[in-house]
Amino acid sequence: MKKYLILLFVAAAAVFQSCDNNDDLWDAIDDLKGRVQALETQVDALNNNVEAMKALYNEGATISEVSETDGTYTLKLTNGTTLTLTQGSEAEAVIPVVSIDAQGNWQYTVDGGKSFISLNVNAVAEDGVTPQFRVDETTGVWQINTTGEESGWTNVKNTAGEDVSAVGGTVTDKFFDSVRTEGNVLYIKLLGGEELQIPIVEDFFCRIVTTTEGVQTFGAGETKRFVVEIRGVETTVVTCPEGWTAHLTEPASEQAELVVTAPVPGASTLGTRATANSSQDVAILATTGKYSCISKIQVESTGQEVEAPTISVALSATTLPTESTLTFEAQLSANADGWKYICQKSDVVELPDAAKIFADGTTVAGSSVTVEGLEAETTYKIFAVAYTGDLTSEVSTAEGTTTAIPADPNDYYESGVEINGVRYDKTSEGARLLEIDAGATENLTISVPNTPTVTFVGADESADYKFVMAPSTSLAVEANNVFIGRYADSKPTITLSRYLALRNPGGTVIFKNLTLDFEGVTKDNYMFNFSDSGGVGTLIFEDCEIVYAKQSLITGYKGTGSIGNIVFRNCKIRYTGTETTYVINLSNPGSLNLSTLTGLTLENNIIYSTQASAKNSAFLTANNQDLSNMTLTVTRNTFVDLRGSGTTVNSSALFVVSKFGSISCKNNLFYATINTAYPAVFALTNNYDTAWPTIDMERSDNISYGSQGWKMFSEISTAYHPSSYDVVTVPKVNSDPLTTCDPANGKFVVNPEYAAFGSTLE
């Protein structure tokens, strides 16, 4: 027996720590009750230390984990018990110092260890008790309890037989000389000079996990199972009270089960309540090498037959199904220890019974479970049982159906995309998908069906191929055709070697999210022609990059066709040639019906020439043509180095028409890197001798940069126009409105100072 092993001296309360003047603090506590309440931290630490040191004093105690915070050590023993040990600090109070004498009995001192008073209570025997301390609020006197009963509190006495007050006197010494860890050992050196050495064995533990605190209650003959966390154990021995049975299953993945069965009716232990007595303990003695630990629970039997638990399971009304999960909620009877389930597709023929669910099912912690990893758009059925020990309920079932996998919003084929108020996806009339696997090197020829078709063009960035239209001859478009790049973040390339003849009057032709490469057109001077018999109702280019090098992109050259509406939205239009060019050329219509052209819309485009020295260039030329039914909308576009179509004062402009219906021109940026003699936005070539277009714009709504300055209208005869059409200039800015102007690579970034003008594509 270790002689006079001093076990504990409590830490000072946090309220006393780091105080330079304790007198001021005590003066503020002007009544006894306040003083006693201020000692609560010391009292708690005192009792925790007594409990901890009793556990550590017993032979065989081993530690698996140690942590320290502000002088308080948290010790996790290998049997799962958690202890706290406070080293202590100064306090203006009398605090008992507790130790164990040579006979293994508890003793204490209130005079700093000069004399000890024995409690005549065994501290180290298996049935030893742990004294508890408190301070009486009414008297301020220390009290001790060695019986565990509420009536067992008695005042702490000094050697003279006097009550010991907690709120008088001064104690300035800490209980422990030092507490430290070195290697795999925790060292606790006491003020008396003796030192405890407790091994730290990180890879060795055996601890019983229970779902309820305190005594585990069983019905007559009932069996219960407890999880045992186990690591590094070489041998185990299980003991239990007389009449009970208990065994430990083989561990797997550092877990085993402790299976405990209560006696059948008539056994002598029925009805006896477990106490701190080894005859009521179910214990596991685990050893490894020279180390051992004992993990135990206390049990009692009610002697009554166990009633089977009940369970009701249902699909959750609050956690909704997803494409891969279903959540179910259970209601259990009060006597249920827990529940298990098996979830399988509802069309599976073999249904699990209660025994199979209990043996093979998944254990649930809590009243709900989310089953994961399920297939989309599939119905599943859950089978659940509650259990009390080994006794199970009847099977409860519920069904749920997973949702469809949500479409990727980046995938227009699956999720759909809206163009001019119409939604297109894989369910659209005539929908088809054209794709080539990664690594393909051969081009794919795209046909243009003569029935309504929505073509989604897939693009894999690793594939070295292009989609080709009209490989050798002109290609007639005789029905509604929509061509869409499938993925929003990738623009597949479609090339054109001959022009497309638009022969679907009143119909629709759309190009969306594509790179349209027309540089390979060698024979024709245009890419789209609606002058042949027919035409088109609506022609839309949206989110496209368009490259061409010939005279025009769209033309209506002679013939009897018609066109209704043209839209360019969020596009980059690049001219790479060196000759005169027009994006739209309607100057030689012959017998074309231009009265049907009701709208030309340009929204948020970048339109530019890579050859600053190119000849005349414009967006629209309809010289001497009457487009009085057309509404021209030009909003938030950036024009770079399109210099105008004419060579005279009254004809050089980006839009040259005899008559417009109405004009809206706002928030555009007109940019030139070369000096142009006659740059203007609009030219009205016939001087409007009778009717003038409706104008919806203010000159301040647009800006220009470079050249000699841009005019809103080219020179026109004042004899034929109202004063509101006086020639004005587009406001010219002196600082460069583009932070990046790179025609070779198609990069045009607007300076934040001019964020209200030009395209927002970059």
C-alpha positions in Angstrom: 0.0 0.0 0.0 1.3 3.4 -0.9 1.6 5.3 2.4 0.0 8.7 3.0 -0.7 9.1 -0.7 -2.2 12.6 -1.0 -4.8 12.5 -3.7 -6.2 15.9 -4.3 -6.1 19.6 -3.9 -8.6 21.5 -5.9 -8.1 24.3 -8.3 -9.2 27.8 -7.5 -12.4 28.9 -9.2 -12.1 30.7 -12.5 -13.5 33.8 -10.8 -10.3 33.9 -8.7 -7.8 33.4 -11.6 -5.8 36.2 -13.0 -7.0 38.7 -10.3 -4.4 41.2 -9.0 -6.5 42.2 -6.0 -8.6 39.4 -4.4 -9.6 41.7 -1.5 -11.6 43.8 -4.0 -13.4 40.8 -5.2 -14.3 39.5 -1.8 -15.4 42.9 -0.7 -17.9 42.8 -3.6 -19.4 39.6 -2.2 -21.1 41.1 0.9 -23.1 38.1 2.1 -22.4 34.6 3.0 -24.5 33.0 0.3 -22.7 34.9 -2.3 -19.4 33.7 -1.0 -20.5 30.1 -0.9 -21.8 30.4 -4.5 -18.4 31.8 -5.5 -16.9 28.5 -4.4 -19.0 26.3 -6.6 -16.2 25.8 -9.1 -13.8 24.7 -6.3 -16.4 22.3 -4.9 -17.0 20.7 -8.3 -13.3 20.3 -9.0 -12.7 18.9 -5.5 -15.3 16.1 -6.1 -14.1 15.4 -9.7 -10.6 15.1 -8.4 -11.6 12.7 -5.6 -13.4 10.5 -8.2 -10.6 10.6 -10.6 -7.9 9.8 -8.2 -9.8 6.9 -6.7 -10.1 5.4 -10.2 -6.4 6.0 -11.0 -5.2 4.7 -7.6 -6.6 1.2 -8.3 -4.1 -1.2 -9.8 -4.4 -1.8 -13.5 -5.8 1.6 -14.5 -4.7 2.6 -18.0 -5.4 5.6 -20.2 -6.1 5.7 -23.9 -6.3 9.5 -24.4 -5.1 12.6 -22.5 -5.9 16.3 -23.2 -5.3 19.4 -21.2 -7.0 22.9 -21.2 -6.1 25.6 -18.7 -4.8 23.3 -16.1 -7.7 20.8 -16.3 -6.8 17.3 -17.7 -9.4 15.1 -19.4 -8.5 11.5 -19.1 -10.2 8.8 -21.1 -9.5 5.3 -19.7 -9.2 2.2 -21.8 -12.6 1.0 -20.3 -14.3 4.1 -21.7 -14.6 6.0 -18.4 -13.8 9.7 -18.7 -12.2 11.6 -15.8 -11.3 15.2 -15.1 -8.3 16.3 -13.0 -7.7 19.9 -12.0 -4.2 20.9 -10.9 -5.4 23.9 -8.9 -4.3 27.5 -8.1 -4.5 30.0 -5.2 -7.7 30.9 -3.4 -8.6 32.8 -0.3 -10.5 29.9 1.2 -10.0 26.8 3.3 -10.2 23.7 1.1 -9.8 20.2 2.4 -6.8 18.2 1.1 -7.8 14.5 0.7 -5.5 11.5 0.8 -5.5 7.8 1.5 -3.7 6.4 4.5 -1.5 3.3 4.8 -4.6 1.1 5.5 -6.3 2.3 2.3 -8.8 4.5 4.1 -9.8 8.0 3.1 -8.4 10.8 5.2 -8.3 14.6 5.0 -6.4 17.6 6.3 -7.5 21.2 6.7 -4.2 22.6 8.0 -2.0 22.0 5.0 -1.0 18.5 5.8 0.2 19.0 9.4 -2.4 16.6 10.7 -4.9 14.2 9.0 -8.3 13.0 10.2 -9.4 9.5 9.0 -12.8 8.9 7.7 -12.6 5.2 8.4 -13.9 4.5 5.0 -12.1 2.2 2.6 -11.0 3.9 -0.6 -9.4 1.1 -2.7 -11.5 -2.0 -2.1 -13.9 -3.1 -4.8 -16.8 -1.9 -2.7 -15.0 1.2 -1.5 -16.9 4.5 -1.5 -16.0 7.9 -2.8 -16.5 10.8 -0.4 -18.4 13.9 -1.7 -17.9 17.5 -0.5 -20.1 20.5 -0.5 -20.4 23.9 1.3 -23.6 24.6 3.4 -25.0 27.8 2.0 -26.6 28.7 5.4 -23.4 28.3 7.5 -20.5 28.4 5.0 -19.2 25.2 6.6 -17.6 22.3 4.6 -19.7 19.1 4.6 -18.8 15.6 3.6 -20.9 12.5 2.6 -19.5 9.0 2.7 -22.8 7.1 2.4 -24.3 8.3 -0.9 -27.6 9.0 0.9 -29.0 12.6 1.1 -29.2 12.2 4.9 -25.5 11.3 5.1 -24.0 14.9 5.0 -22.0 15.8 8.1 -19.8 18.8 8.9 -16.0 18.6 8.3 -14.1 18.9 11.6 -10.6 20.0 12.4 -8.4 18.2 14.9 -10.0 20.3 17.7 -13.5 19.0 16.7 -14.5 22.4 15.3 -16.5 22.9 12.1 -14.3 24.0 9.2 -15.6 27.2 7.5 -15.0 27.4 3.7 -14.9 31.2 3.6 -12.2 32.0 6.1 -8.5 31.6 6.2 -6.0 31.4 3.3 -4.7 28.4 1.4 -2.0 29.3 -1.2 -0.5 26.0 -2.2 -1.6 23.9 -5.2 -2.4 20.3 -4.5 -0.2 18.8 -7.2 3.5 19.6 -7.5 3.2 18.8 -11.3 1.2 16.9 -13.8 2.8 16.0 -17.1 2.9 13.5 -19.9 6.2 12.0 -21.1 6.1 9.4 -23.9 3.4 6.9 -23.0 3.1 7.8 -19.3 1.0 10.3 -17.3 3.0 11.5 -14.2 1.1 13.0 -11.3 3.5 14.3 -8.6 1.8 15.2 -5.3 2.8 17.8 -2.8 3.8 15.0 -0.4 6.5 14.0 -2.9 5.0 10.7 -4.1 4.4 10.3 -7.8 1.7 8.3 -9.6 2.6 6.8 -13.0 -0.3 5.8 -15.2 0.5 4.2 -18.6 -1.1 5.7 -21.7 -1.9 2.9 -24.2 -3.4 4.5 -27.3 -3.9 1.3 -29.2 -5.6 -0.7 -26.5 -9.2 -0.2 -25.2 -12.3 -2.1 -24.5 -15.4 0.0 -23.7 -19.1 -0.8 -23.5 -21.4 1.6 -25.3 -24.9 2.0 -23.8 -27.8 4.1 -25.1 -29.0 4.9 -21.6 -27.2 6.1 -18.4 -27.2 4.1 -15.2 -28.5 0.7 -14.5 -29.6 -1.3 -17.5 -33.1 -2.8 -16.8 -34.2 -6.2 -18.2 -37.4 -8.1 -18.3 -37.5 -11.7 -17.2 -35.4 -13.8 -19.6 -34.8 -10.8 -21.8 -31.6 -10.5 -24.0 -30.0 -7.2 -24.8 -27.0 -6.4 -26.9 -24.4 -3.7 -26.3 -21.8 -2.4 -28.7 -18.3 -2.9 -27.5 -15.5 -0.7 -29.0 -12.4 -2.8 -28.9 -8.8 -2.5 -30.1 -5.6 -4.2 -29.4 -7.1 -6.8 -27.1 -5.5 -10.2 -26.8 -7.8 -11.9 -24.3 -11.2 -11.2 -22.7 -13.1 -12.7 -19.8 -16.8 -11.9 -19.3 -18.4 -12.2 -15.8 -22.0 -11.6 -14.8 -24.3 -12.0 -11.7 -25.6 -15.3 -10.7 -28.4 -16.5 -12.9 -27.5 -14.2 -15.8 -25.6 -15.1 -18.9 -23.3 -12.9 -21.0 -20.8 -13.4 -23.8 -18.8 -11.3 -26.2 -19.0 -11.8 -29.9 -16.0 -11.9 -32.2 -14.9 -8.4 -33.0 -15.0 -6.9 -36.5 -13.9 -3.5 -37.6 -13.0 -2.7 -33.9 -16.5 -3.5 -32.7 -18.0 -6.5 -30.9 -21.3 -7.2 -29.2 -21.8 -7.9 -25.5 -24.9 -10.2 -25.4 -26.6 -10.2 -21.9 -29.6 -12.3 -20.9 -31.6 -11.9 -17.7 -32.6 -14.9 -15.6 -35.9 -16.6 -16.2 -38.7 -16.2 -13.7 -38.0 -17.8 -10.4 -34.3 -17.0 -10.3 -33.0 -15.6 -7.0 -31.8 -12.4 -8.5 -35.1 -11.3 -9.9 -36.3 -8.0 -8.6 -33.0 -7.0 -7.0 -31.8 -3.6 -7.9 -28.2 -3.3 -9.0 -26.0 -1.2 -6.7 -22.3 -0.5 -6.6 -21.8 -4.2 -5.9 -19.8 -6.5 -8.1 -22.6 -9.1 -7.9 -24.7 -6.8 -10.1 -22.0 -6.1 -12.6 -21.6 -7.5 -16.1 -17.9 -7.0 -16.7 -15.3 -7.5 -19.4 -11.7 -8.0 -18.3 -9.5 -7.3 -21.4 -5.8 -7.8 -21.5 -2.9 -7.2 -23.8 0.6 -7.9 -22.7 1.1 -6.4 -19.3 -1.9 -4.1 -19.5 -5.5 -4.8 -18.6 -8.8 -2.9 -18.2 -12.2 -3.7 -16.8 -15.3 -2.3 -18.6 -18.6 -3.0 -16.9 -22.3 -2.2 -16.7 -24.8 -2.7 -13.9 -28.0 -4.7 -14.5 -31.3 -5.4 -12.9 -34.3 -7.6 -13.8 -37.9 -6.5 -13.2 -39.0 -10.2 -13.1 -41.8 -9.3 -15.5 -42.3 -10.8 -18.9 -41.1 -8.5 -21.6 -43.7 -6.9 -23.8 -42.9 -6.8 -27.5 -42.2 -3.3 -28.9 -44.1 -1.7 -31.7 -43.1 0.4 -34.7 -44.8 2.4 -37.4 -42.8 3.6 -40.3 -43.8 6.1 -43.0 -42.3 8.2 -45.8 -41.2 11.5 -44.5 -43.5 14.4 -45.2 -40.9 17.1 -44.6 -37.7 15.6 -46.2 -38.7 15.1 -49.8 -37.4 12.4 -52.1 -34.4 13.2 -54.4 -33.1 11.3 -57.4 -31.0 9.1 -55.1 -32.5 9.3 -51.5 -35.6 8.5 -49.6 -36.2 9.5 -46.0 -38.5 7.5 -43.7 -39.6 8.3 -40.2 -40.5 5.8 -37.4 -42.7 5.9 -34.3 -41.5 3.5 -31.6 -43.1 2.3 -28.4 -41.4 3.5 -25.2 -40.0 0.0 -24.4 -38.1 -0.2 -27.8 -34.3 -0.2 -27.6 -34.0 0.7 -31.2 -35.0 -0.3 -34.8 -33.5 -1.8 -37.9 -34.6 -1.8 -41.5 -34.0 -3.3 -45.0 -34.9 -1.2 -48.0 -35.3 -2.8 -51.5 -37.0 -2.2 -54.8 -40.8 -2.6 -54.4 -40.9 -5.2 -57.3 -38.5 -7.6 -55.5 -40.5 -10.8 -54.8 -38.7 -12.1 -51.7 -39.8 -10.0 -48.7 -37.7 -10.0 -45.5 -39.3 -11.2 -42.3 -38.7 -9.8 -38.8 -35.9 -12.3 -38.1 -34.0 -11.4 -41.2 -34.4 -7.7 -40.6 -33.1 -8.0 -37.0 -30.2 -10.2 -38.1 -29.2 -8.4 -41.3 -30.9 -5.0 -41.2 -29.3 -1.6 -40.7 -29.5 -0.1 -37.2 -30.9 3.4 -37.0 -29.8 6.0 -34.6 -32.8 8.3 -34.0 -36.4 8.2 -35.3 -35.6 8.8 -39.0 -33.3 7.4 -41.7 -32.3 8.7 -45.1 -31.6 5.8 -47.5 -28.9 6.8 -50.0 -27.5 5.5 -53.3 -30.9 4.7 -54.8 -31.8 4.7 -58.5 -33.7 7.6 -60.0 -37.5 7.3 -60.8 -37.7 4.0 -58.9 -40.1 2.9 -56.2 -38.6 1.4 -53.0 -40.1 -0.3 -50.0 -38.7 -0.2 -46.5 -39.2 -3.0 -44.0 -38.6 -2.1 -40.4 -38.7 -3.7 -37.0 -38.3 -2.4 -33.5 -36.5 -4.5 -30.9 -36.2 -4.8 -27.2 -33.2 -6.9 -26.6 -33.7 -9.9 -28.9 -37.5 -9.5 -28.9 -38.8 -7.8 -32.1 -41.9 -6.1 -33.2 -44.0 -7.1 -36.2 -42.7 -5.8 -39.6 -43.8 -2.3 -40.6 -43.5 -1.1 -44.2 -43.7 2.0 -46.3 -43.0 3.0 -49.9 -41.4 5.9 -51.7 -40.4 6.8 -55.2 -37.2 8.6 -56.1 -37.4 11.6 -58.4 -35.9 11.9 -61.9 -32.3 13.1 -62.2 -32.5 16.8 -62.6 -31.5 18.0 -66.0 -28.1 19.7 -66.2 -29.0 23.4 -67.0 -25.9 23.5 -69.1 -27.3 20.8 -71.3 -29.9 22.4 -73.6 -30.9 19.0 -75.0 -32.0 17.7 -71.6 -33.0 20.9 -69.7 -34.2 22.9 -72.7 -33.6 26.5 -73.8 -35.9 29.3 -74.7 -35.4 31.3 -77.9 -37.8 34.2 -78.8 -40.4 32.9 -76.3 -40.4 29.2 -77.6 -38.8 26.4 -75.6 -36.8 23.7 -77.3 -35.5 20.4 -75.8 -35.3 16.7 -76.6 -39.1 16.4 -76.6 -39.6 19.1 -79.3 -41.1 18.1 -82.6 -38.4 16.7 -84.9 -35.7 16.8 -82.1 -32.5 15.0 -83.0 -29.1 14.8 -81.5 -25.9 14.8 -83.5 -22.7 14.0 -81.6 -19.3 12.4 -82.3 -17.2 10.6 -79.7 -14.0 12.2 -78.4 -11.1 11.6 -80.6 -13.0 11.6 -83.9 -11.2 13.1 -86.8 -13.8 13.0 -89.6 -16.2 15.8 -90.2 -19.9 15.2 -89.9 -22.2 16.4 -92.7 -25.4 17.9 -91.3 -28.5 17.4 -93.4 -31.3 20.0 -93.5 -34.5 18.0 -93.4 -37.6 19.2 -95.3 -39.7 18.6 -92.3 -39.7 20.7 -89.0 -36.5 19.7 -87.2 -34.7 20.8 -84.0 -31.1 19.7 -84.3 -28.9 19.6 -81.1 -25.2 19.6 -82.0 -22.9 18.0 -79.4 -19.3 19.2 -79.1 -16.6 17.4 -77.3 -13.5 19.6 -76.8 -11.2 16.7 -77.4 -12.7 15.8 -80.8 -10.9 17.1 -83.9 -13.9 17.6 -86.2 -16.4 20.0 -87.5 -20.0 19.8 -88.7 -20.3 20.5 -92.4 -23.3 21.9 -94.2 -23.7 21.9 -98.0 -20.4 20.2 -98.8 -20.6 20.8 -102.6 -23.9 22.5 -103.6 -26.3 25.1 -102.3 -28.7 23.7 -99.7 -32.4 24.5 -99.6 -34.0 25.2 -96.3 -37.7 24.4 -96.9 -39.0 23.7 -93.4 -38.7 25.1 -89.9 -35.1 24.3 -88.8 -33.5 25.1 -85.5 -29.8 24.3 -84.9 -28.6 24.5 -81.2 -25.2 23.8 -79.7 -26.0 21.3 -77.0 -23.9 22.6 -74.1 -24.1 26.2 -73.0 -20.3 26.4 -72.3 -19.2 25.0 -75.6 -19.9 26.2 -79.2 -19.5 23.5 -81.8 -18.4 24.6 -85.2 -20.5 24.4 -88.3 -18.9 25.1 -91.6 -20.5 26.1 -94.9 -18.9 25.7 -98.3 -22.0 26.8 -100.4 -24.9 29.1 -99.5 -28.1 28.2 -97.8 -31.3 29.0 -99.9 -34.1 30.0 -97.5 -37.3 28.7 -99.1 -39.8 28.6 -96.2 -41.9 31.8 -96.3 -43.5 32.4 -93.0 -41.2 29.7 -91.4 -38.4 29.9 -88.9 -34.7 29.3 -89.1 -32.6 29.6 -85.9 -28.9 29.2 -85.0 -28.2 29.1 -81.3 -24.9 28.7 -79.4 -22.8 27.8 -82.4 -19.6 28.9 -84.2 -20.7 29.5 -87.8 -17.5 29.4 -89.9 -18.2 30.7 -93.4 -14.7 31.6 -94.4 -14.6 28.4 -96.6 -17.3 29.7 -98.9 -15.4 30.3 -102.2 -17.9 30.3 -105.0 -20.7 32.5 -103.6 -20.6 36.0 -102.3 -23.2 35.4 -99.6 -24.1 32.7 -97.0 -27.9 33.0 -96.7 -30.1 34.0 -99.7 -33.8 34.4 -99.5 -34.2 35.8 -103.0 -35.1 32.4 -104.6 -38.7 31.6 -104.6 -39.8 31.3 -100.9 -37.9 33.2 -98.2 -38.2 32.9 -94.5 -40.5 34.3 -91.8 -38.0 34.7 -89.0 -34.2 34.3 -89.1 -32.4 34.3 -85.7 -28.8 34.1 -84.6 -28.3 33.9 -80.9 -25.2 33.3 -78.8 -23.2 32.6 -81.9 -19.8 33.4 -83.3 -20.1 34.2 -87.0 -17.1 34.4 -89.3 -17.3 35.4 -93.0 -15.0 36.9 -95.7 -17.4 37.5 -98.6 -19.5 40.4 -99.7 -22.4 39.7 -97.4 -23.8 37.3 -94.8 -27.4 37.6 -95.8 -28.8 38.8 -99.1 -32.0 39.2 -101.0 -30.9 39.3 -104.6 -33.6 39.4 -107.2 -36.2 36.6 -107.2 -39.6 36.6 -105.6 -38.8 35.7 -101.9 -39.7 37.5 -98.7 -38.4 37.9 -95.2 -40.2 38.8 -92.1 -37.9 39.4 -89.2 -34.1 39.2 -88.5 -32.6 39.0 -85.1 -28.9 39.0 -84.0 -28.6 38.6 -80.2 -25.5 38.1 -78.1 -23.4 37.3 -81.2 -19.8 38.1 -82.3 -19.9 38.8 -86.1 -16.4 39.0 -87.6 -15.5 40.1 -91.1 -12.1 38.9 -92.2 -12.1 40.0 -95.9 -10.7 43.1 -97.5 -13.4 44.0 -100.0 -16.6 45.9 -99.6 -18.9 44.1 -97.3 -22.4 44.2 -95.8 -23.8 41.9 -93.1 -27.2 42.3 -94.8 -27.4 43.4 -98.5 -30.8 44.4 -99.8 -29.7 46.9 -102.4 -30.7 44.9 -105.5 -33.9 43.2 -104.6 -35.5 43.0 -108.0 -39.0 41.8 -107.4 -38.5 40.8 -103.7 -41.3 41.7 -101.4 -39.5 43.8 -98.7 -42.8 45.1 -97.3 -42.9 41.9 -95.2 -39.6 42.9 -93.4 -41.1 44.1 -90.2 -38.1 43.9 -87.8 -34.3 44.0 -87.7 -33.1 43.6 -84.1 -29.5 43.9 -82.9 -29.1 43.2 -79.2 -25.8 43.0 -77.3 -23.5 42.1 -80.3 -19.9 42.7 -81.1 -19.6 43.4 -84.9 -16.1 44.1 -86.2 -13.6 43.8 -89.1 -10.2 42.3 -88.6 -8.9 44.5 -91.5 -9.0 48.1 -90.4 -8.0 49.2 -94.0 -10.9 47.3 -95.6 -13.1 49.0 -98.1 -16.6 50.3 -97.4 -18.3 48.1 -94.7 -21.7 48.4 -93.2 -24.3 46.3 -91.4 -27.2 47.0 -93.6 -27.4 48.4 -97.1 -30.9 48.8 -98.7 -30.0 51.8 -100.9 -33.1 53.4 -102.5 -35.3 50.7 -100.9 -38.5 51.4 -98.9 -38.4 49.6 -95.5 -41.2 51.7 -94.0 -42.7 48.7 -92.4 -39.5 47.8 -90.5 -38.7 48.6 -86.9 -35.0 48.9 -86.5 -33.7 48.2 -82.9 -30.0 48.7 -82.2 -29.3 48.3 -78.5 -26.0 47.7 -76.6 -23.8 46.8 -79.5 -20.1 47.4 -80.1 -19.1 48.3 -83.7 -15.4 48.2 -84.4 -13.9 49.4 -87.7 -17.0 49.2 -89.9 -16.4 52.4 -91.7 -19.7 53.0 -93.6 -20.9 51.9 -97.0 -20.7 55.0 -99.1 -18.1 57.4 -100.4 -20.2 60.6 -100.3 -21.5 62.8 -97.5 -25.1 61.6 -97.9 -24.6 57.9 -98.2 -21.7 56.7 -95.9 -23.3 54.9 -92.9 -23.7 51.7 -91.1 -27.4 51.5 -92.0 -28.3 52.8 -95.4 -32.0 52.8 -96.3 -34.4 55.0 -98.3 -37.1 54.7 -95.7 -37.3 53.3 -92.2 -40.5 52.6 -90.2 -39.0 53.5 -86.8 -35.6 53.6 -85.2 -34.5 52.8 -81.7 -30.7 53.3 -81.1 -29.4 53.3 -77.6 -26.4 52.5 -75.5 -24.1 51.6 -78.4 -20.4 52.1 -78.9 -19.1 53.1 -82.3 -15.3 52.5 -82.4 -12.7 53.2 -85.1 -9.0 52.7 -85.2 -8.8 54.4 -88.6 -9.8 57.8 -89.9 -12.9 57.6 -92.0 -14.1 60.5 -94.1 -17.8 60.2 -93.6 -18.6 57.9 -90.6 -22.3 58.0 -89.7 -24.8 55.6 -88.2 -27.8 56.2 -90.5 -28.2 57.4 -94.1 -31.6 58.2 -95.4 -30.9 58.2 -99.2 -34.2 59.5 -100.6 -34.5 62.4 -98.2 -38.0 61.4 -97.1 -39.9 63.9 -99.1 -43.2 62.9 -97.6 -43.0 60.8 -94.4 -40.3 60.5 -91.8 -39.5 57.6 -89.5 -40.3 57.6 -85.8 -37.1 58.1 -83.9 -36.6 56.7 -80.4 -33.2 57.9 -79.2 -31.2 60.7 -77.8 -27.7 61.4 -79.1 -26.4 61.0 -75.5 -27.6 57.4 -75.4 -24.6 56.4 -77.6 -20.8 57.2 -77.7 -18.1 57.1 -80.3 -14.4 56.9 -80.3 -11.7 57.5 -83.0 -12.0 58.7 -86.6 -13.2 62.3 -87.2 -16.2 61.8 -85.1 -19.4 59.9 -85.9 -22.6 61.5 -87.1 -26.0 60.1 -86.1 -27.3 60.9 -89.7 -25.3 61.5 -92.8 -25.8 64.8 -94.7 -29.3 65.2 -95.9 -31.1 67.9 -97.8 -32.7 70.4 -95.3 -35.4 71.1 -97.8 -37.1 67.8 -97.1 -36.8 67.1 -93.4 -38.2 68.6 -90.2 -35.8 70.5 -87.9 -35.8 67.6 -85.5 -33.6 65.8 -88.0 -30.8 68.3 -88.0 -27.5 66.6 -88.5 -25.9 65.9 -85.1 -22.9 64.0 -84.0 -22.6 61.0 -81.6 -20.9 62.2 -78.5 -17.2 61.4 -78.8 -15.1 60.4 -75.9 -11.4 61.2 -75.7 -10.3 58.3 -73.5 -10.3 54.8 -74.9 -13.6 53.1 -73.9 -12.1 49.7 -74.5 -9.5 48.3 -72.1 -8.9 45.5 -74.6 -9.3 45.9 -78.4 -7.9 42.8 -80.1 -9.7 42.1 -83.4 -7.3 39.3 -84.3 -8.5 37.3 -81.3 -12.0 38.8 -81.1 -11.5 40.3 -77.6 -13.2 43.7 -76.8 -13.6 44.6 -73.2 -15.4 47.8 -72.2 -13.7 50.1 -69.7 -15.8 50.1 -66.5 -16.1 53.9 -66.8 -18.2 53.3 -69.9 -20.1 50.3 -68.7 -23.4 51.7 -69.9 -22.3 51.5 -73.5 -21.5 48.7 -75.9 -21.8 44.9 -75.6 -21.7 43.1 -72.3 -20.4 39.8 -73.8 -17.0 40.5 -72.3 
